[in-house]
């Protein structure tokens, strides 16, 4: 297939071509059932097999230890911004956050609706171009949890290592970098991730939660917004987003075929190194936004000498088949999202375009 775009969209984002082709083959008649999986009951044996396989693959690929549950929920990470405090915040306790950018800010705003919040560290003074160092983080003793955003897609920053929070649960929004590198799951009380960047299509959100945190919320929480509802019912309390979970299952199989998360990380770092080198060696024609020790291997953000030039870059790159390189409307600039499914060849093509653009406009 030759007419595929170079897809650098921030989410929904690139999916592996092999996965799309497999879904296409199976779309009308899934496993000789005479039906598409989209038409099947979520209570039927065929769909339940897919559902359980996806859970098991996540557990295997992320090496999730005993004592954690994998849940499939809906509403994206934005619903998790509310679900976390609704379920984990108790009277007299504080929801604590590290403020690292646009997505952390949204999570903080939502938590304020349900109780006290505290900022344990912030990089706002630096326009969120870095992740605070571990020794900057001061976690209030009465924290119900500490929330971090593992990778800020808009600013292009990513945690290199996570704080040790002791007995206070560490909660992470990993929507944009889950499965990009191995994780020590036991460091976290709860991880959540919208699927549409590294895991599958939009519509399903993954929650990995330590079982001792699946209690009865201290406030009145609607049935669908309780982790206990989904945990008790194996994420089948209501009709789940069956097609999104099926697609996620195919992506997880693809990750396994690549050699697992460590092999995927190796390719991710190769892609990121190529792009950052093109920026750093451009003689200041391209300027990286994130500080070097906070750079994301998923979202590469950079600026040019003027907004005029940035617009020209976006327009010309689009004409050459590059999609999604315009920075987020809230910060401007340029951004290449290089999630797991973005091929190395696409990144090489982008670097060539960047060098050519510099030659013509430098």
C-alpha positions, 0 to 999 in steps of 0.5 A: 500500500503506497498512498499512506500519509506520513501520520504525525497526528497527536491522537487519534493517531497512527495505527500499525498498518498490519493491524488495520489490514487484519481488522479489514479482513475480519470486519464483515465475518469474524472467525466464520461467525457470519457476523462482524464483531461489531454486531455481536453480543458483549455477553457472547463467548466470542466477544468475551474471548477477545475481551479476556485476551486483551486484558491478559496481553496487557498484563503480560506486556506490562508485567503487571503483578498480582494484586492489580486489575485491568479495567476497560472503561469509557469517557477518555482520560478526561472522565478519569480526571473526575473518577480518580478524586471521586473514588480515591479522595477521602474527607480530610485528605488532599488530592496532590498534583505535579503541574507539568502542563496542559493535561495536568492542569485539566486534571487539577481543575476537575479534582477541585470539584470534589475536594482539596487539591495541592500542587506538590511541584510545578514547572509553570514558571518555565512555561512547562518546558520541563518536568520538575526534578524529584527533589522539587516535589513536596508531597503533603502528608495528608495526600490521598494520592499524588497525580502525575501526567507521564507525558505532556503531549502539548509541551512535549515533555516526559518523566524520565523517572517517577517519584517514590511516594511511599505509602501515598498512592502514585496515580499516573495519566499515561494516555500518550506514552503507555507501552512506549517503554517498560514500567515498574507497575508496582510503583503506581496505585493507579494508571489510566490511559485513553487508547487513541495514541499508543493502544488502539482507536478512540473509545476505550480507556485502560485503567490499571488499579491496585486492588486495595484502592477499589473500595467504596468511595467516601462520596456519592458516586454514580454506579458507572463512575465507581471503579468497583462497578467495573472491577466486580463485573470484569468491565462488562457491567454495561456494553463496553466499546467492543470494537475499540477493545478488539482493535486494542487487542490486535495492537497488543498482539502487534507489540508482542510480535515486535518483541514486546515493550523493550523492543518497541522502546528501542525503536522509539528512542531511535526515532526520537534521536533522529528528530532531536538531532535534526533540531539540535544540529540545525544551527538554531533554525529549529529550536526544541521547546522542551528542556533536554532532560525532559524531552518526550520520546512520543511528542517532539515539539519545536519552533522556527524563527517566526510564526510566518515560517512555522505556517509555511513549514506546516503548509509545505509539509502537508503538501508533501504528505505529512499530516499533523505537524502543526503544534497545539492551538494553545501553544503554537509551534510545531509538533511531531507525534511519533507514537509506537505505530509511527514507522521509522521510515516516516521519521526519516522522511520528515528529517529529510523534509526538515533539512530540505526546508532549512536549505530553502529558507535558512 
